[in-house]
Amino acid sequence: MTFSGELWDRGGASVYDEIVRHPFITGLIDGTLDHDAFRYFILQDSHYLRAYSRALSLVAGRAVDEDAVSMFALHAANAIAVERSLHTSLLGSLGISPADVDAVGSGPTTTAYMSYLTAVCATGTYAEAVAAVLPCYWIYRDVGRELLKRSSPDPLYRQWIETYGSDEFDAVVESVLAVTDGLDVSASERERCHQHFATTCRYEWMFWDAAYHKLDWPVG
């Protein structure tokens, strides 16, 4: 089995099954999702993508070959481009300005996820960093594929679905999976990679769930 296959079997598959059954996802498909929940999701995703770009820059800095350095650096830049283009369009449709994003700030789940990713990518090994950032690529691609089969009657939701279910995004994810499968990982490092991959998979579920419940800080 490939290393990415190992990671998925141990820490990803069961979480993914829960994600595609989550009412946020099913609400996207049938168009019943509350627009306020989608608004929350897009606002928080704007904050997350900024942090994810920085995490990918850290992965690029730890990469052991030039192709991987170039790939992760490009993906870091593209994360910001997506945040500026797709989210600007969707935020505009939802009546939200860029200033509103900064005013809202990152919620508790977003902050925890961003902090975990940054810590692993800054202090872990290259393999650990790759394992930590991989679920965001992989789960978004697979969720996008699943949603693209059914689309949505809501044009806002359909626009988001078409971005992450595209062939272009699929090619990006396959390139990261190839890098993952080519990693030279020690036995102890392998276990830490499994832990990081499983943790960020769980954060992916938590991100959808926080949006569905419009989770806010409990005090302050």
KENUZA-337087 format. One line per 4 residues: number of its first residue (from 1); their letters; for each residue y, z, x of N, C-alpha, C. Coordinates in nm, 3 decimals, always signed. Layout:
BEGIN
NUM = a = Y/Z/X/Y/Z/X/Y/Z/X  ...
//
This chain:
BEGIN
1 = mtfs = -0.120/+0.000/+0.083/+0.000/+0.000/+0.000/+0.125/+0.000/+0.087  +0.229/-0.070/+0.044/+0.355/-0.070/+0.118/+0.421/+0.067/+0.109  +0.515/+0.093/+0.201/+0.587/+0.220/+0.198/+0.668/+0.232/+0.069  +0.734/+0.123/+0.027/+0.811/+0.128/-0.098/+0.718/+0.155/-0.216
5 = gelw = +0.598/+0.098/-0.213/+0.500/+0.124/-0.318/+0.461/+0.270/-0.325  +0.443/+0.330/-0.207/+0.413/+0.474/-0.200/+0.524/+0.556/-0.263  +0.647/+0.524/-0.224/+0.763/+0.597/-0.275/+0.769/+0.587/-0.427  +0.748/+0.466/-0.478/+0.757/+0.444/-0.622/+0.646/+0.519/-0.697
9 = drgg = +0.525/+0.511/-0.646/+0.412/+0.576/-0.714/+0.429/+0.727/-0.720  +0.477/+0.785/-0.611/+0.488/+0.931/-0.605/+0.615/+0.985/-0.671  +0.725/+0.911/-0.660/+0.852/+0.968/-0.706/+0.933/+0.885/-0.802  +0.892/+0.760/-0.827/+0.976/+0.673/-0.907/+0.921/+0.633/-1.042
13 = asvy = +0.793/+0.601/-1.049/+0.737/+0.541/-1.169/+0.752/+0.628/-1.293  +0.718/+0.757/-1.280/+0.725/+0.845/-1.397/+0.868/+0.866/-1.443  +0.961/+0.874/-1.347/+1.102/+0.890/-1.382/+1.154/+0.765/-1.451  +1.116/+0.649/-1.398/+1.160/+0.523/-1.459/+1.112/+0.513/-1.604
17 = deiv = +0.989/+0.553/-1.630/+0.936/+0.550/-1.767/+1.023/+0.636/-1.860  +1.071/+0.749/-1.810/+1.158/+0.835/-1.891/+1.295/+0.770/-1.910  +1.343/+0.700/-1.809/+1.474/+0.636/-1.818/+1.475/+0.529/-1.928  +1.374/+0.442/-1.929/+1.376/+0.332/-2.027/+1.354/+0.382/-2.170
21 = rhpf = +1.306/+0.506/-2.183/+1.292/+0.565/-2.317/+1.413/+0.649/-2.357  +1.506/+0.666/-2.265/+1.621/+0.753/-2.292/+1.708/+0.692/-2.401  +1.764/+0.775/-2.491/+1.847/+0.722/-2.599/+1.972/+0.648/-2.552  +2.020/+0.675/-2.432/+2.132/+0.596/-2.380/+2.088/+0.450/-2.364
25 = itgl = +1.971/+0.430/-2.304/+1.921/+0.294/-2.280/+1.883/+0.226/-2.411  +1.811/+0.294/-2.497/+1.772/+0.233/-2.623/+1.895/+0.204/-2.710  +1.998/+0.287/-2.695/+2.122/+0.263/-2.769/+2.198/+0.142/-2.718  +2.188/+0.115/-2.587/+2.245/-0.009/-2.533/+2.178/-0.130/-2.597
29 = idgt = +2.046/-0.124/-2.608/+1.969/-0.237/-2.658/+2.001/-0.267/-2.804  +2.002/-0.166/-2.889/+2.024/-0.193/-3.032/+2.171/-0.184/-3.072  +2.258/-0.153/-2.974/+2.402/-0.151/-3.001/+2.452/-0.026/-3.069  +2.365/+0.075/-3.084/+2.405/+0.196/-3.154/+2.467/+0.302/-3.063
33 = ldhd = +2.465/+0.280/-2.933/+2.521/+0.378/-2.841/+2.669/+0.399/-2.870  +2.708/+0.523/-2.878/+2.848/+0.560/-2.900/+2.934/+0.503/-2.787  +3.043/+0.435/-2.822/+3.130/+0.378/-2.719/+3.190/+0.486/-2.629  +3.206/+0.607/-2.682/+3.257/+0.715/-2.597/+3.157/+0.751/-2.487
37 = afry = +3.027/+0.741/-2.517/+2.925/+0.767/-2.415/+2.928/+0.657/-2.310  +2.945/+0.531/-2.353/+2.953/+0.421/-2.257/+3.081/+0.432/-2.174  +3.188/+0.474/-2.239/+3.315/+0.496/-2.168/+3.296/+0.600/-2.059  +3.230/+0.711/-2.093/+3.200/+0.816/-1.995/+3.120/+0.757/-1.880
41 = filq = +3.017/+0.678/-1.913/+2.931/+0.619/-1.811/+3.010/+0.531/-1.714  +3.096/+0.443/-1.768/+3.172/+0.352/-1.682/+3.271/+0.430/-1.596  +3.337/+0.530/-1.653/+3.428/+0.613/-1.574/+3.355/+0.681/-1.458  +3.241/+0.742/-1.488/+3.166/+0.812/-1.385/+3.106/+0.715/-1.284
45 = dshy = +3.063/+0.597/-1.331/+3.007/+0.498/-1.239/+3.112/+0.447/-1.142  +3.237/+0.443/-1.186/+3.345/+0.404/-1.095/+3.355/+0.502/-0.979  +3.347/+0.631/-1.010/+3.350/+0.733/-0.904/+3.224/+0.722/-0.817  +3.110/+0.706/-0.882/+2.984/+0.700/-0.808/+2.982/+0.582/-0.711
49 = lray = +3.026/+0.464/-0.756/+3.020/+0.345/-0.670/+3.106/+0.360/-0.545  +3.217/+0.431/-0.556/+3.299/+0.455/-0.437/+3.219/+0.538/-0.335  +3.152/+0.643/-0.383/+3.071/+0.726/-0.294/+2.949/+0.651/-0.243  +2.890/+0.569/-0.329/+2.772/+0.491/-0.288/+2.810/+0.393/-0.178
53 = sral = +2.928/+0.335/-0.187/+2.976/+0.246/-0.080/+2.985/+0.320/+0.052  +3.038/+0.441/+0.049/+3.047/+0.520/+0.173/+2.908/+0.557/+0.225  +2.816/+0.588/+0.133/+2.679/+0.620/+0.175/+2.614/+0.499/+0.242  +2.634/+0.381/+0.184/+2.577/+0.259/+0.243/+2.638/+0.229/+0.379
57 = slva = +2.765/+0.261/+0.395/+2.828/+0.245/+0.527/+2.762/+0.335/+0.630  +2.726/+0.457/+0.589/+2.655/+0.549/+0.678/+2.516/+0.494/+0.712  +2.448/+0.435/+0.613/+2.317/+0.374/+0.639/+2.333/+0.260/+0.739  +2.434/+0.178/+0.720/+2.459/+0.067/+0.814/+2.480/+0.119/+0.956
61 = grav = +2.551/+0.230/+0.967/+2.576/+0.288/+1.100/+2.451/+0.342/+1.167  +2.348/+0.374/+1.087/+2.224/+0.427/+1.142/+2.116/+0.320/+1.158  +2.141/+0.202/+1.105/+2.041/+0.095/+1.108/+2.005/+0.060/+1.252  +1.879/+0.020/+1.271/+1.827/-0.002/+1.406/+1.822/-0.149/+1.445
65 = deda = +1.857/-0.239/+1.356/+1.864/-0.380/+1.395/+1.986/-0.444/+1.331  +2.033/-0.553/+1.392/+2.159/-0.613/+1.351/+2.156/-0.666/+1.208  +2.043/-0.722/+1.167/+2.034/-0.775/+1.031/+2.053/-0.664/+0.927  +1.993/-0.548/+0.952/+2.007/-0.436/+0.858/+2.149/-0.381/+0.860
69 = vsmf = +2.209/-0.375/+0.978/+2.349/-0.331/+0.988/+2.437/-0.421/+0.901  +2.420/-0.552/+0.919/+2.499/-0.649/+0.843/+2.473/-0.639/+0.694  +2.346/-0.623/+0.656/+2.310/-0.619/+0.515/+2.371/-0.497/+0.445  +2.353/-0.379/+0.504/+2.404/-0.258/+0.438/+2.557/-0.254/+0.440
73 = alha = +2.618/-0.307/+0.545/+2.765/-0.314/+0.548/+2.817/-0.406/+0.438  +2.748/-0.519/+0.419/+2.786/-0.611/+0.312/+2.768/-0.546/+0.175  +2.658/-0.475/+0.157/+2.633/-0.409/+0.029/+2.738/-0.300/+0.003  +2.783/-0.232/+0.108/+2.888/-0.132/+0.093/+3.016/-0.197/+0.041
77 = anai = +3.050/-0.312/+0.098/+3.169/-0.384/+0.052/+3.151/-0.434/-0.090  +3.031/-0.482/-0.122/+3.004/-0.535/-0.256/+3.010/-0.426/-0.363  +2.971/-0.304/-0.327/+2.978/-0.193/-0.424/+3.122/-0.170/-0.468  +3.214/-0.179/-0.373/+3.356/-0.165/-0.407/+3.403/-0.284/-0.489
81 = aver = +3.354/-0.405/-0.455/+3.393/-0.524/-0.531/+3.347/-0.515/-0.676  +3.225/-0.463/-0.697/+3.174/-0.446/-0.834/+3.259/-0.344/-0.907  +3.292/-0.234/-0.839/+3.374/-0.130/-0.902/+3.509/-0.187/-0.945  +3.564/-0.277/-0.864/+3.696/-0.332/-0.895/+3.693/-0.441/-1.001
85 = slht = +3.587/-0.521/-1.003/+3.584/-0.635/-1.095/+3.520/-0.601/-1.229  +3.391/-0.571/-1.226/+3.321/-0.541/-1.351/+3.381/-0.421/-1.421  +3.405/-0.314/-1.346/+3.456/-0.195/-1.411/+3.600/-0.212/-1.458  +3.679/-0.288/-1.384/+3.815/-0.315/-1.430/+3.811/-0.388/-1.563
89 = sllg = +3.721/-0.486/-1.574/+3.707/-0.561/-1.698/+3.660/-0.472/-1.812  +3.555/-0.394/-1.786/+3.500/-0.308/-1.890/+3.597/-0.195/-1.926  +3.662/-0.138/-1.826/+3.757/-0.032/-1.853/+3.873/-0.084/-1.937  +3.916/-0.207/-1.906/+4.022/-0.267/-1.985/+3.981/-0.286/-2.129
93 = slgi = +3.858/-0.329/-2.150/+3.806/-0.349/-2.286/+3.795/-0.216/-2.361  +3.777/-0.108/-2.285/+3.766/+0.024/-2.346/+3.900/+0.096/-2.352  +4.007/+0.026/-2.309/+4.140/+0.085/-2.314/+4.166/+0.189/-2.208  +4.102/+0.173/-2.091/+4.115/+0.272/-1.983/+4.182/+0.204/-1.862
97 = spad = +4.279/+0.270/-1.804/+4.347/+0.219/-1.685/+4.285/+0.279/-1.559  +4.307/+0.215/-1.441/+4.257/+0.276/-1.317/+4.309/+0.418/-1.296  +4.431/+0.445/-1.343/+4.485/+0.580/-1.329/+4.405/+0.680/-1.411  +4.351/+0.633/-1.524/+4.269/+0.722/-1.608/+4.142/+0.765/-1.535
101 = vdav = +4.085/+0.674/-1.454/+3.963/+0.706/-1.378/+3.990/+0.823/-1.285  +4.101/+0.815/-1.211/+4.134/+0.922/-1.118/+4.168/+1.051/-1.191  +4.233/+1.038/-1.306/+4.271/+1.157/-1.382/+4.150/+1.231/-1.436  +4.048/+1.157/-1.479/+3.927/+1.218/-1.534/+3.849/+1.290/-1.424
105 = gsgp = +3.840/+1.226/-1.307/+3.763/+1.285/-1.197/+3.613/+1.273/-1.219  +3.536/+1.314/-1.120/+3.391/+1.305/-1.129/+3.334/+1.427/-1.200  +3.238/+1.403/-1.289/+3.173/+1.509/-1.364/+3.072/+1.584/-1.279  +3.009/+1.687/-1.335/+2.916/+1.770/-1.257/+2.796/+1.694/-1.202
109 = ttta = +2.735/+1.607/-1.283/+2.618/+1.532/-1.235/+2.660/+1.430/-1.131  +2.770/+1.361/-1.156/+2.820/+1.262/-1.059/+2.850/+1.327/-0.926  +2.918/+1.440/-0.929/+2.955/+1.511/-0.806/+2.831/+1.556/-0.729  +2.732/+1.609/-0.801/+2.610/+1.654/-0.735/+2.535/+1.537/-0.672
113 = ymsy = +2.524/+1.427/-0.745/+2.453/+1.309/-0.694/+2.525/+1.253/-0.572  +2.658/+1.239/-0.581/+2.734/+1.186/-0.468/+2.720/+1.275/-0.346  +2.725/+1.405/-0.367/+2.717/+1.499/-0.255/+2.581/+1.493/-0.188  +2.475/+1.483/-0.268/+2.340/+1.476/-0.212/+2.324/+1.349/-0.129
117 = ltav = +2.365/+1.235/-0.185/+2.352/+1.108/-0.112/+2.427/+1.114/+0.021  +2.551/+1.161/+0.016/+2.633/+1.166/+0.137/+2.571/+1.256/+0.242  +2.519/+1.371/+0.199/+2.458/+1.465/+0.294/+2.336/+1.404/+0.362  +2.248/+1.340/+0.285/+2.128/+1.281/+0.343/+2.165/+1.168/+0.439
121 = catg = +2.257/+1.082/+0.396/+2.293/+0.966/+0.480/+2.368/+1.008/+0.606  +2.438/+1.122/+0.600/+2.515/+1.168/+0.716/+2.431/+1.250/+0.813  +2.331/+1.321/+0.762/+2.258/+1.415/+0.849/+2.110/+1.381/+0.865  +2.055/+1.297/+0.779/+1.914/+1.260/+0.790/+1.892/+1.146/+0.886
125 = tyae = +1.768/+1.107/+0.902/+1.736/+0.991/+0.986/+1.767/+0.863/+0.910  +1.758/+0.753/+0.979/+1.780/+0.623/+0.916/+1.683/+0.603/+0.800  +1.556/+0.633/+0.821/+1.455/+0.615/+0.715/+1.486/+0.704/+0.595  +1.527/+0.828/+0.620/+1.562/+0.917/+0.510/+1.680/+0.862/+0.432
129 = avaa = +1.778/+0.808/+0.502/+1.895/+0.753/+0.435/+1.857/+0.634/+0.347  +1.771/+0.547/+0.399/+1.726/+0.432/+0.321/+1.653/+0.479/+0.195  +1.565/+0.578/+0.211/+1.490/+0.630/+0.096/+1.583/+0.690/-0.008  +1.691/+0.753/+0.034/+1.784/+0.817/-0.059/+1.865/+0.716/-0.139
133 = vlpc = +1.906/+0.606/-0.075/+1.989/+0.507/-0.146/+1.906/+0.408/-0.226  +1.776/+0.399/-0.198/+1.692/+0.296/-0.260/+1.682/+0.307/-0.413  +1.666/+0.426/-0.473/+1.651/+0.429/-0.619/+1.765/+0.365/-0.696  +1.887/+0.379/-0.649/+2.000/+0.318/-0.720/+1.983/+0.167/-0.727
137 = ywiy = +1.944/+0.105/-0.618/+1.915/-0.039/-0.618/+1.802/-0.070/-0.717  +1.690/-0.003/-0.696/+1.564/-0.040/-0.759/+1.564/-0.012/-0.908  +1.609/+0.108/-0.946/+1.608/+0.144/-1.087/+1.709/+0.061/-1.166  +1.826/+0.038/-1.109/+1.923/-0.046/-1.180/+1.869/-0.187/-1.199
141 = rdvg = +1.801/-0.241/-1.098/+1.744/-0.375/-1.110/+1.638/-0.378/-1.220  +1.548/-0.280/-1.220/+1.439/-0.281/-1.318/+1.489/-0.251/-1.459  +1.585/-0.160/-1.471/+1.646/-0.136/-1.602/+1.717/-0.263/-1.650  +1.789/-0.329/-1.559/+1.856/-0.453/-1.596/+1.760/-0.559/-1.643
145 = rell = +1.647/-0.573/-1.575/+1.544/-0.670/-1.616/+1.493/-0.640/-1.756  +1.465/-0.511/-1.779/+1.412/-0.470/-1.909/+1.514/-0.495/-2.020  +1.640/-0.460/-1.993/+1.743/-0.480/-2.095/+1.771/-0.628/-2.118  +1.761/-0.708/-2.012/+1.791/-0.850/-2.025/+1.692/-0.919/-2.119
149 = krss = +1.570/-0.866/-2.127/+1.471/-0.924/-2.218/+1.518/-0.914/-2.363  +1.595/-0.808/-2.392/+1.634/-0.780/-2.530/+1.783/-0.793/-2.555  +1.863/-0.788/-2.446/+2.008/-0.796/-2.453/+2.064/-0.689/-2.546  +2.176/-0.718/-2.610/+2.240/-0.622/-2.699/+2.334/-0.695/-2.793
153 = pdpl = +2.347/-0.649/-2.915/+2.444/-0.711/-3.006/+2.588/-0.675/-2.971  +2.607/-0.575/-2.885/+2.742/-0.533/-2.846/+2.785/-0.610/-2.721  +2.898/-0.684/-2.726/+2.938/-0.766/-2.611/+2.968/-0.686/-2.485  +3.018/-0.562/-2.500/+3.043/-0.478/-2.382/+2.912/-0.445/-2.313
157 = yrqw = +2.814/-0.407/-2.390/+2.686/-0.370/-2.333/+2.616/-0.493/-2.276  +2.630/-0.604/-2.341/+2.568/-0.728/-2.294/+2.627/-0.769/-2.159  +2.758/-0.751/-2.141/+2.823/-0.785/-2.013/+2.764/-0.701/-1.900  +2.746/-0.572/-1.923/+2.688/-0.485/-1.820/+2.544/-0.527/-1.790
161 = iety = +2.467/-0.551/-1.895/+2.326/-0.589/-1.880/+2.312/-0.715/-1.797  +2.396/-0.814/-1.821/+2.383/-0.942/-1.751/+2.414/-0.931/-1.603  +2.493/-0.833/-1.564/+2.524/-0.812/-1.422/+2.402/-0.759/-1.347  +2.339/-0.654/-1.401/+2.231/-0.588/-1.328/+2.095/-0.652/-1.353
165 = gsde = +2.087/-0.742/-1.450/+1.961/-0.813/-1.472/+1.960/-0.951/-1.410  +2.060/-0.982/-1.326/+2.075/-1.117/-1.273/+1.980/-1.145/-1.156  +1.956/-1.274/-1.130/+1.874/-1.315/-1.015/+1.941/-1.275/-0.884  +2.073/-1.278/-0.881/+2.146/-1.243/-0.759/+2.122/-1.097/-0.722
169 = fdav = +2.126/-1.008/-0.822/+2.102/-0.867/-0.793/+1.957/-0.844/-0.755  +1.866/-0.919/-0.815/+1.724/-0.909/-0.780/+1.703/-0.942/-0.633  +1.771/-1.044/-0.583/+1.757/-1.083/-0.442/+1.809/-0.973/-0.350  +1.916/-0.907/-0.391/+1.970/-0.795/-0.312/+1.867/-0.683/-0.300
173 = vesv = +1.806/-0.648/-0.413/+1.708/-0.539/-0.414/+1.585/-0.574/-0.331  +1.539/-0.698/-0.341/+1.422/-0.739/-0.263/+1.450/-0.730/-0.113  +1.572/-0.757/-0.073/+1.606/-0.747/+0.070/+1.601/-0.603/+0.118  +1.641/-0.509/+0.033/+1.635/-0.366/+0.070/+1.491/-0.317/+0.070
177 = lavt = +1.411/-0.364/-0.023/+1.269/-0.328/-0.025/+1.199/-0.378/+0.102  +1.236/-0.497/+0.147/+1.177/-0.550/+0.271/+1.212/-0.463/+0.390  +1.336/-0.417/+0.397/+1.377/-0.326/+0.504/+1.299/-0.195/+0.495  +1.284/-0.144/+0.374/+1.210/-0.018/+0.353/+1.066/-0.031/+0.403
181 = dgld = +1.003/-0.143/+0.372/+0.863/-0.162/+0.410/+0.847/-0.186/+0.560  +0.955/-0.220/+0.626/+0.949/-0.241/+0.771/+0.987/-0.119/+0.853  +1.016/-0.008/+0.788/+1.056/+0.114/+0.860/+0.940/+0.171/+0.942  +0.974/+0.221/+1.059/+0.877/+0.293/+1.142/+0.899/+0.442/+1.116
185 = vsas = +0.808/+0.502/+1.040/+0.830/+0.638/+0.990/+0.720/+0.731/+1.040  +0.760/+0.844/+1.096/+0.662/+0.945/+1.140/+0.607/+1.018/+1.018  +0.500/+1.095/+1.038/+0.436/+1.166/+0.927/+0.531/+1.267/+0.862  +0.601/+1.347/+0.945/+0.692/+1.448/+0.889/+0.812/+1.381/+0.822
189 = erer = +0.860/+1.275/+0.882/+0.973/+1.201/+0.826/+0.934/+1.136/+0.694  +0.810/+1.090/+0.687/+0.760/+1.025/+0.565/+0.768/+1.120/+0.446  +0.731/+1.245/+0.466/+0.736/+1.342/+0.357/+0.880/+1.367/+0.314  +0.972/+1.375/+0.408/+1.112/+1.394/+0.372/+1.165/+1.273/+0.295
193 = chqh = +1.121/+1.155/+0.333/+1.160/+1.033/+0.261/+1.114/+1.040/+0.116  +0.989/+1.085/+0.096/+0.938/+1.100/-0.040/+1.023/+1.199/-0.120  +1.062/+1.307/-0.057/+1.143/+1.408/-0.126/+1.278/+1.352/-0.165  +1.343/+1.281/-0.072/+1.476/+1.224/-0.102/+1.467/+1.117/-0.209
197 = fatt = +1.367/+1.031/-0.200/+1.351/+0.925/-0.299/+1.330/+0.985/-0.438  +1.242/+1.084/-0.448/+1.214/+1.147/-0.577/+1.339/+1.217/-0.632  +1.415/+1.280/-0.544/+1.535/+1.351/-0.588/+1.640/+1.256/-0.643  +1.664/+1.145/-0.573/+1.767/+1.054/-0.623/+1.718/+0.975/-0.745
201 = crye = +1.588/+0.957/-0.760/+1.536/+0.902/-0.885/+1.570/+0.995/-1.001  +1.551/+1.124/-0.979/+1.584/+1.221/-1.083/+1.733/+1.219/-1.114  +1.814/+1.206/-1.011/+1.958/+1.196/-1.034/+1.993/+1.072/-1.116  +1.918/+0.964/-1.098/+1.943/+0.845/-1.180/+1.923/+0.878/-1.328
205 = wmfw = +1.813/+0.948/-1.360/+1.790/+0.988/-1.500/+1.903/+1.080/-1.547  +1.939/+1.174/-1.462/+2.043/+1.270/-1.498/+2.178/+1.202/-1.522  +2.204/+1.093/-1.450/+2.330/+1.021/-1.467/+2.338/+0.960/-1.608  +2.228/+0.896/-1.652/+2.225/+0.841/-1.788/+2.239/+0.954/-1.890
209 = daay = +2.167/+1.064/-1.865/+2.167/+1.174/-1.960/+2.304/+1.239/-1.970  +2.372/+1.253/-1.859/+2.507/+1.310/-1.859/+2.602/+1.223/-1.942  +2.587/+1.091/-1.929/+2.672/+1.000/-2.008/+2.641/+1.012/-2.156  +2.514/+1.020/-2.191/+2.475/+1.030/-2.331/+2.534/+1.155/-2.396
213 = hkld = +2.532/+1.265/-2.321/+2.583/+1.393/-2.373/+2.730/+1.416/-2.339  +2.789/+1.320/-2.263/+2.930/+1.331/-2.220/+2.952/+1.468/-2.152  +2.866/+1.496/-2.057/+2.862/+1.627/-1.992/+2.992/+1.654/-1.915  +3.047/+1.773/-1.936/+3.168/+1.813/-1.866/+3.141/+1.943/-1.792
217 = wpvg = +3.235/+1.980/-1.707/+3.223/+2.107/-1.636/+3.226/+2.222/-1.737  +3.139/+2.321/-1.722/+3.132/+2.427/-1.822/+3.251/+2.522/-1.822  +3.321/+2.533/-1.711/+3.438/+2.621/-1.703/+3.547/+2.551/-1.625  +3.670/+2.601/-1.637/+3.780/+2.549/-1.559/+3.856/+2.438/-1.625
//
